[in-house]
Amino acid sequence: MGELVPDLRLQEPIIEKLTSSPEFSSVTVFKVAFDKQKDVVQALGPQRRSTLI
């Protein structure tokens, strides 16, 4: 994914741990490149990078 922004660098191991646990087995995580996937960003409407929706 290239250079990670600081918030994502902190969030990523936490998200990985959570999604590997049975309680969150049905959760799907999408990583969106804020600068490159403008259509997805516009559709989801985050106001800043590293937004969890």
N, CA, C and O atoms as a Maestro MAE file, in Angstrom:
{
 s_m_m2io_version
 :::
 2.0.0
}

f_m_ct {
 s_m_title
 :::
 protein
 m_atom[212] {
  # First column is atom index #
  i_m_mmod_type
  r_m_x_coord
  r_m_y_coord
  r_m_z_coord
  i_m_residue_number
  s_m_chain_name
  s_m_pdb_residue_name
  s_m_pdb_atom_name
  i_m_atomic_number
  :::
  1 25 0.822 -1.197 0.000 1 A "MET " " N  " 7
  2 3 0.000 0.000 0.000 1 A "MET " " CA " 6
  3 2 0.862 1.255 0.000 1 A "MET " " C  " 6
  4 15 0.343 2.371 -0.025 1 A "MET " " O  " 8
  5 25 2.156 1.076 0.028 2 A "GLY " " N  " 7
  6 3 3.032 2.239 0.020 2 A "GLY " " CA " 6
  7 2 3.264 2.777 1.413 2 A "GLY " " C  " 6
  8 15 3.121 2.053 2.398 2 A "GLY " " O  " 8
  9 25 3.620 4.037 1.497 3 A "GLU " " N  " 7
  10 3 3.888 4.701 2.772 3 A "GLU " " CA " 6
  11 2 2.599 4.859 3.576 3 A "GLU " " C  " 6
  12 15 1.626 5.444 3.100 3 A "GLU " " O  " 8
  13 25 2.605 4.339 4.782 4 A "LEU " " N  " 7
  14 3 1.425 4.436 5.640 4 A "LEU " " CA " 6
  15 2 1.431 5.746 6.410 4 A "LEU " " C  " 6
  16 15 2.473 6.187 6.897 4 A "LEU " " O  " 8
  17 25 0.265 6.360 6.517 5 A "VAL " " N  " 7
  18 3 0.152 7.557 7.344 5 A "VAL " " CA " 6
  19 2 0.222 7.130 8.809 5 A "VAL " " C  " 6
  20 15 -0.142 6.000 9.132 5 A "VAL " " O  " 8
  21 25 0.681 8.008 9.700 6 A "PRO " " N  " 7
  22 3 0.894 7.625 11.106 6 A "PRO " " CA " 6
  23 2 -0.314 6.980 11.782 6 A "PRO " " C  " 6
  24 15 -0.154 5.993 12.501 6 A "PRO " " O  " 8
  25 25 -1.517 7.514 11.569 7 A "ASP " " N  " 7
  26 3 -2.702 6.925 12.202 7 A "ASP " " CA " 6
  27 2 -2.904 5.485 11.754 7 A "ASP " " C  " 6
  28 15 -3.202 4.611 12.568 7 A "ASP " " O  " 8
  29 25 -2.742 5.242 10.462 8 A "LEU " " N  " 7
  30 3 -2.927 3.889 9.935 8 A "LEU " " CA " 6
  31 2 -1.864 2.949 10.477 8 A "LEU " " C  " 6
  32 15 -2.146 1.786 10.764 8 A "LEU " " O  " 8
  33 25 -0.651 3.446 10.615 9 A "ARG " " N  " 7
  34 3 0.423 2.626 11.178 9 A "ARG " " CA " 6
  35 2 0.053 2.135 12.577 9 A "ARG " " C  " 6
  36 15 0.376 1.007 12.949 9 A "ARG " " O  " 8
  37 25 -0.617 2.976 13.341 10 A "LEU " " N  " 7
  38 3 -1.062 2.604 14.687 10 A "LEU " " CA " 6
  39 2 -2.308 1.721 14.646 10 A "LEU " " C  " 6
  40 15 -2.439 0.797 15.449 10 A "LEU " " O  " 8
  41 25 -3.211 1.996 13.729 11 A "GLN " " N  " 7
  42 3 -4.472 1.258 13.651 11 A "GLN " " CA " 6
  43 2 -4.305 -0.150 13.094 11 A "GLN " " C  " 6
  44 15 -4.988 -1.076 13.533 11 A "GLN " " O  " 8
  45 25 -3.418 -0.314 12.147 12 A "GLU " " N  " 7
  46 3 -3.324 -1.575 11.415 12 A "GLU " " CA " 6
  47 2 -3.130 -2.805 12.308 12 A "GLU " " C  " 6
  48 15 -3.870 -3.774 12.137 12 A "GLU " " O  " 8
  49 25 -2.175 -2.823 13.253 13 A "PRO " " N  " 7
  50 3 -2.031 -4.028 14.080 13 A "PRO " " CA " 6
  51 2 -3.253 -4.288 14.964 13 A "PRO " " C  " 6
  52 15 -3.572 -5.441 15.254 13 A "PRO " " O  " 8
  53 25 -3.927 -3.240 15.387 14 A "ILE " " N  " 7
  54 3 -5.129 -3.399 16.211 14 A "ILE " " CA " 6
  55 2 -6.253 -4.008 15.376 14 A "ILE " " C  " 6
  56 15 -6.941 -4.925 15.823 14 A "ILE " " O  " 8
  57 25 -6.431 -3.498 14.174 15 A "ILE " " N  " 7
  58 3 -7.463 -4.022 13.278 15 A "ILE " " CA " 6
  59 2 -7.164 -5.477 12.930 15 A "ILE " " C  " 6
  60 15 -8.072 -6.309 12.917 15 A "ILE " " O  " 8
  61 25 -5.908 -5.790 12.650 16 A "GLU " " N  " 7
  62 3 -5.516 -7.170 12.339 16 A "GLU " " CA " 6
  63 2 -5.848 -8.103 13.497 16 A "GLU " " C  " 6
  64 15 -6.385 -9.190 13.286 16 A "GLU " " O  " 8
  65 25 -5.534 -7.687 14.704 17 A "LYS " " N  " 7
  66 3 -5.808 -8.514 15.883 17 A "LYS " " CA " 6
  67 2 -7.313 -8.703 16.077 17 A "LYS " " C  " 6
  68 15 -7.776 -9.816 16.322 17 A "LYS " " O  " 8
  69 25 -8.066 -7.622 15.966 18 A "LEU " " N  " 7
  70 3 -9.516 -7.716 16.137 18 A "LEU " " CA " 6
  71 2 -10.159 -8.626 15.095 18 A "LEU " " C  " 6
  72 15 -10.981 -9.478 15.432 18 A "LEU " " O  " 8
  73 25 -9.786 -8.446 13.842 19 A "THR " " N  " 7
  74 3 -10.429 -9.222 12.779 19 A "THR " " CA " 6
  75 2 -10.005 -10.681 12.773 19 A "THR " " C  " 6
  76 15 -10.636 -11.499 12.104 19 A "THR " " O  " 8
  77 25 -8.960 -11.022 13.497 20 A "SER " " N  " 7
  78 3 -8.569 -12.432 13.590 20 A "SER " " CA " 6
  79 2 -9.258 -13.134 14.759 20 A "SER " " C  " 6
  80 15 -9.110 -14.344 14.928 20 A "SER " " O  " 8
  81 25 -10.009 -12.384 15.564 21 A "SER " " N  " 7
  82 3 -10.719 -12.984 16.698 21 A "SER " " CA " 6
  83 2 -12.120 -13.429 16.264 21 A "SER " " C  " 6
  84 15 -12.706 -12.837 15.357 21 A "SER " " O  " 8
  85 25 -12.655 -14.467 16.906 22 A "PRO " " N  " 7
  86 3 -13.974 -14.993 16.537 22 A "PRO " " CA " 6
  87 2 -15.101 -13.956 16.606 22 A "PRO " " C  " 6
  88 15 -16.034 -14.006 15.804 22 A "PRO " " O  " 8
  89 25 -15.023 -13.031 17.545 23 A "GLU " " N  " 7
  90 3 -16.083 -12.022 17.687 23 A "GLU " " CA " 6
  91 2 -16.245 -11.150 16.446 23 A "GLU " " C  " 6
  92 15 -17.332 -10.642 16.172 23 A "GLU " " O  " 8
  93 25 -15.170 -10.983 15.710 24 A "PHE " " N  " 7
  94 3 -15.198 -10.113 14.534 24 A "PHE " " CA " 6
  95 2 -14.984 -10.895 13.238 24 A "PHE " " C  " 6
  96 15 -14.582 -10.322 12.225 24 A "PHE " " O  " 8
  97 25 -15.249 -12.195 13.267 25 A "SER " " N  " 7
  98 3 -15.004 -13.030 12.089 25 A "SER " " CA " 6
  99 2 -15.887 -12.644 10.902 25 A "SER " " C  " 6
  100 15 -15.532 -12.922 9.756 25 A "SER " " O  " 8
  101 25 -17.020 -12.013 11.158 26 A "SER " " N  " 7
  102 3 -17.911 -11.629 10.061 26 A "SER " " CA " 6
  103 2 -17.642 -10.216 9.535 26 A "SER " " C  " 6
  104 15 -18.313 -9.762 8.608 26 A "SER " " O  " 8
  105 25 -16.677 -9.529 10.115 27 A "VAL " " N  " 7
  106 3 -16.356 -8.164 9.698 27 A "VAL " " CA " 6
  107 2 -15.438 -8.195 8.479 27 A "VAL " " C  " 6
  108 15 -14.482 -8.969 8.430 27 A "VAL " " O  " 8
  109 25 -15.735 -7.357 7.510 28 A "THR " " N  " 7
  110 3 -14.887 -7.217 6.333 28 A "THR " " CA " 6
  111 2 -14.187 -5.868 6.407 28 A "THR " " C  " 6
  112 15 -14.820 -4.843 6.662 28 A "THR " " O  " 8
  113 25 -12.883 -5.876 6.183 29 A "VAL " " N  " 7
  114 3 -12.095 -4.645 6.232 29 A "VAL " " CA " 6
  115 2 -11.627 -4.317 4.818 29 A "VAL " " C  " 6
  116 15 -11.059 -5.163 4.128 29 A "VAL " " O  " 8
  117 25 -11.870 -3.096 4.404 30 A "PHE " " N  " 7
  118 3 -11.385 -2.600 3.123 30 A "PHE " " CA " 6
  119 2 -10.386 -1.490 3.402 30 A "PHE " " C  " 6
  120 15 -10.655 -0.592 4.200 30 A "PHE " " O  " 8
  121 25 -9.244 -1.551 2.754 31 A "LYS " " N  " 7
  122 3 -8.272 -0.463 2.855 31 A "LYS " " CA " 6
  123 2 -8.377 0.342 1.567 31 A "LYS " " C  " 6
  124 15 -8.214 -0.193 0.470 31 A "LYS " " O  " 8
  125 25 -8.646 1.615 1.713 32 A "VAL " " N  " 7
  126 3 -8.845 2.488 0.562 32 A "VAL " " CA " 6
  127 2 -7.700 3.481 0.495 32 A "VAL " " C  " 6
  128 15 -7.377 4.136 1.486 32 A "VAL " " O  " 8
  129 25 -7.088 3.591 -0.674 33 A "ALA " " N  " 7
  130 3 -6.025 4.571 -0.896 33 A "ALA " " CA " 6
  131 2 -6.686 5.940 -1.081 33 A "ALA " " C  " 6
  132 15 -7.241 6.233 -2.140 33 A "ALA " " O  " 8
  133 25 -6.621 6.765 -0.046 34 A "PHE " " N  " 7
  134 3 -7.323 8.053 -0.004 34 A "PHE " " CA " 6
  135 2 -7.014 8.916 -1.225 34 A "PHE " " C  " 6
  136 15 -7.912 9.551 -1.777 34 A "PHE " " O  " 8
  137 25 -5.761 8.944 -1.647 35 A "ASP " " N  " 7
  138 3 -5.361 9.792 -2.777 35 A "ASP " " CA " 6
  139 2 -5.638 9.167 -4.140 35 A "ASP " " C  " 6
  140 15 -5.768 9.879 -5.136 35 A "ASP " " O  " 8
  141 25 -5.729 7.837 -4.188 36 A "LYS " " N  " 7
  142 3 -5.841 7.158 -5.481 36 A "LYS " " CA " 6
  143 2 -7.235 6.632 -5.783 36 A "LYS " " C  " 6
  144 15 -7.576 6.453 -6.953 36 A "LYS " " O  " 8
  145 25 -8.037 6.383 -4.781 37 A "GLN " " N  " 7
  146 3 -9.367 5.814 -4.993 37 A "GLN " " CA " 6
  147 2 -10.438 6.850 -4.638 37 A "GLN " " C  " 6
  148 15 -11.268 6.635 -3.754 37 A "GLN " " O  " 8
  149 25 -10.395 7.957 -5.341 38 A "LYS " " N  " 7
  150 3 -11.286 9.089 -5.051 38 A "LYS " " CA " 6
  151 2 -12.763 8.711 -5.154 38 A "LYS " " C  " 6
  152 15 -13.585 9.237 -4.403 38 A "LYS " " O  " 8
  153 25 -13.113 7.807 -6.074 39 A "ASP " " N  " 7
  154 3 -14.512 7.410 -6.208 39 A "ASP " " CA " 6
  155 2 -15.012 6.698 -4.953 39 A "ASP " " C  " 6
  156 15 -16.145 6.916 -4.524 39 A "ASP " " O  " 8
  157 25 -14.181 5.857 -4.371 40 A "VAL " " N  " 7
  158 3 -14.556 5.149 -3.145 40 A "VAL " " CA " 6
  159 2 -14.619 6.129 -1.978 40 A "VAL " " C  " 6
  160 15 -15.540 6.073 -1.164 40 A "VAL " " O  " 8
  161 25 -13.644 7.020 -1.899 41 A "VAL " " N  " 7
  162 3 -13.633 8.029 -0.834 41 A "VAL " " CA " 6
  163 2 -14.901 8.877 -0.916 41 A "VAL " " C  " 6
  164 15 -15.538 9.145 0.103 41 A "VAL " " O  " 8
  165 25 -15.263 9.295 -2.112 42 A "GLN " " N  " 7
  166 3 -16.467 10.113 -2.279 42 A "GLN " " CA " 6
  167 2 -17.719 9.328 -1.889 42 A "GLN " " C  " 6
  168 15 -18.625 9.881 -1.265 42 A "GLN " " O  " 8
  169 25 -17.779 8.056 -2.247 43 A "ALA " " N  " 7
  170 3 -18.953 7.235 -1.933 43 A "ALA " " CA " 6
  171 2 -19.110 7.011 -0.430 43 A "ALA " " C  " 6
  172 15 -20.229 7.002 0.083 43 A "ALA " " O  " 8
  173 25 -17.996 6.828 0.277 44 A "LEU " " N  " 7
  174 3 -18.053 6.546 1.712 44 A "LEU " " CA " 6
  175 2 -18.061 7.809 2.561 44 A "LEU " " C  " 6
  176 15 -18.565 7.795 3.684 44 A "LEU " " O  " 8
  177 25 -17.508 8.901 2.039 45 A "GLY " " N  " 7
  178 3 -17.583 10.200 2.690 45 A "GLY " " CA " 6
  179 2 -16.701 10.461 3.897 45 A "GLY " " C  " 6
  180 15 -17.079 11.271 4.744 45 A "GLY " " O  " 8
  181 25 -15.541 9.818 4.024 46 A "PRO " " N  " 7
  182 3 -14.701 10.159 5.178 46 A "PRO " " CA " 6
  183 2 -14.177 11.588 5.049 46 A "PRO " " C  " 6
  184 15 -13.913 12.063 3.945 46 A "PRO " " O  " 8
  185 25 -14.031 12.258 6.173 47 A "GLN " " N  " 7
  186 3 -13.541 13.630 6.180 47 A "GLN " " CA " 6
  187 2 -12.020 13.698 6.256 47 A "GLN " " C  " 6
  188 15 -11.423 14.726 5.934 47 A "GLN " " O  " 8
  189 25 -11.392 12.598 6.683 48 A "ARG " " N  " 7
  190 3 -9.932 12.575 6.780 48 A "ARG " " CA " 6
  191 2 -9.433 11.152 6.590 48 A "ARG " " C  " 6
  192 15 -10.214 10.200 6.587 48 A "ARG " " O  " 8
  193 25 -8.149 11.024 6.434 49 A "ARG " " N  " 7
  194 3 -7.529 9.709 6.264 49 A "ARG " " CA " 6
  195 2 -7.708 8.873 7.527 49 A "ARG " " C  " 6
  196 15 -8.036 9.392 8.594 49 A "ARG " " O  " 8
  197 25 -7.490 7.584 7.384 50 A "SER " " N  " 7
  198 3 -7.545 6.634 8.508 50 A "SER " " CA " 6
  199 2 -8.876 6.665 9.241 50 A "SER " " C  " 6
  200 15 -8.925 6.569 10.467 50 A "SER " " O  " 8
  201 25 -9.953 6.800 8.479 51 A "THR " " N  " 7
  202 3 -11.290 6.804 9.058 51 A "THR " " CA " 6
  203 2 -11.843 5.387 9.058 51 A "THR " " C  " 6
  204 15 -11.789 4.689 8.046 51 A "THR " " O  " 8
  205 25 -12.373 4.971 10.195 52 A "LEU " " N  " 7
  206 3 -13.036 3.672 10.281 52 A "LEU " " CA " 6
  207 2 -14.527 3.903 10.109 52 A "LEU " " C  " 6
  208 15 -15.121 4.724 10.808 52 A "LEU " " O  " 8
  209 25 -15.128 3.178 9.181 53 A "ILE " " N  " 7
  210 3 -16.559 3.348 8.899 53 A "ILE " " CA " 6
  211 2 -17.272 2.042 9.233 53 A "ILE " " C  " 6
  212 15 -18.489 1.946 9.076 53 A "ILE " " O  " 8
  :::
 }
 m_bond[211] {
  # First column is bond index #
  i_m_from
  i_m_to
  i_m_order
  :::
  1 1 2 1
  2 2 3 1
  3 3 4 2
  4 3 5 1
  5 5 6 1
  6 6 7 1
  7 7 8 2
  8 7 9 1
  9 9 10 1
  10 10 11 1
  11 11 12 2
  12 11 13 1
  13 13 14 1
  14 14 15 1
  15 15 16 2
  16 15 17 1
  17 17 18 1
  18 18 19 1
  19 19 20 2
  20 19 21 1
  21 21 22 1
  22 22 23 1
  23 23 24 2
  24 23 25 1
  25 25 26 1
  26 26 27 1
  27 27 28 2
  28 27 29 1
  29 29 30 1
  30 30 31 1
  31 31 32 2
  32 31 33 1
  33 33 34 1
  34 34 35 1
  35 35 36 2
  36 35 37 1
  37 37 38 1
  38 38 39 1
  39 39 40 2
  40 39 41 1
  41 41 42 1
  42 42 43 1
  43 43 44 2
  44 43 45 1
  45 45 46 1
  46 46 47 1
  47 47 48 2
  48 47 49 1
  49 49 50 1
  50 50 51 1
  51 51 52 2
  52 51 53 1
  53 53 54 1
  54 54 55 1
  55 55 56 2
  56 55 57 1
  57 57 58 1
  58 58 59 1
  59 59 60 2
  60 59 61 1
  61 61 62 1
  62 62 63 1
  63 63 64 2
  64 63 65 1
  65 65 66 1
  66 66 67 1
  67 67 68 2
  68 67 69 1
  69 69 70 1
  70 70 71 1
  71 71 72 2
  72 71 73 1
  73 73 74 1
  74 74 75 1
  75 75 76 2
  76 75 77 1
  77 77 78 1
  78 78 79 1
  79 79 80 2
  80 79 81 1
  81 81 82 1
  82 82 83 1
  83 83 84 2
  84 83 85 1
  85 85 86 1
  86 86 87 1
  87 87 88 2
  88 87 89 1
  89 89 90 1
  90 90 91 1
  91 91 92 2
  92 91 93 1
  93 93 94 1
  94 94 95 1
  95 95 96 2
  96 95 97 1
  97 97 98 1
  98 98 99 1
  99 99 100 2
  100 99 101 1
  101 101 102 1
  102 102 103 1
  103 103 104 2
  104 103 105 1
  105 105 106 1
  106 106 107 1
  107 107 108 2
  108 107 109 1
  109 109 110 1
  110 110 111 1
  111 111 112 2
  112 111 113 1
  113 113 114 1
  114 114 115 1
  115 115 116 2
  116 115 117 1
  117 117 118 1
  118 118 119 1
  119 119 120 2
  120 119 121 1
  121 121 122 1
  122 122 123 1
  123 123 124 2
  124 123 125 1
  125 125 126 1
  126 126 127 1
  127 127 128 2
  128 127 129 1
  129 129 130 1
  130 130 131 1
  131 131 132 2
  132 131 133 1
  133 133 134 1
  134 134 135 1
  135 135 136 2
  136 135 137 1
  137 137 138 1
  138 138 139 1
  139 139 140 2
  140 139 141 1
  141 141 142 1
  142 142 143 1
  143 143 144 2
  144 143 145 1
  145 145 146 1
  146 146 147 1
  147 147 148 2
  148 147 149 1
  149 149 150 1
  150 150 151 1
  151 151 152 2
  152 151 153 1
  153 153 154 1
  154 154 155 1
  155 155 156 2
  156 155 157 1
  157 157 158 1
  158 158 159 1
  159 159 160 2
  160 159 161 1
  161 161 162 1
  162 162 163 1
  163 163 164 2
  164 163 165 1
  165 165 166 1
  166 166 167 1
  167 167 168 2
  168 167 169 1
  169 169 170 1
  170 170 171 1
  171 171 172 2
  172 171 173 1
  173 173 174 1
  174 174 175 1
  175 175 176 2
  176 175 177 1
  177 177 178 1
  178 178 179 1
  179 179 180 2
  180 179 181 1
  181 181 182 1
  182 182 183 1
  183 183 184 2
  184 183 185 1
  185 185 186 1
  186 186 187 1
  187 187 188 2
  188 187 189 1
  189 189 190 1
  190 190 191 1
  191 191 192 2
  192 191 193 1
  193 193 194 1
  194 194 195 1
  195 195 196 2
  196 195 197 1
  197 197 198 1
  198 198 199 1
  199 199 200 2
  200 199 201 1
  201 201 202 1
  202 202 203 1
  203 203 204 2
  204 203 205 1
  205 205 206 1
  206 206 207 1
  207 207 208 2
  208 207 209 1
  209 209 210 1
  210 210 211 1
  211 211 212 2
  :::
 }
}
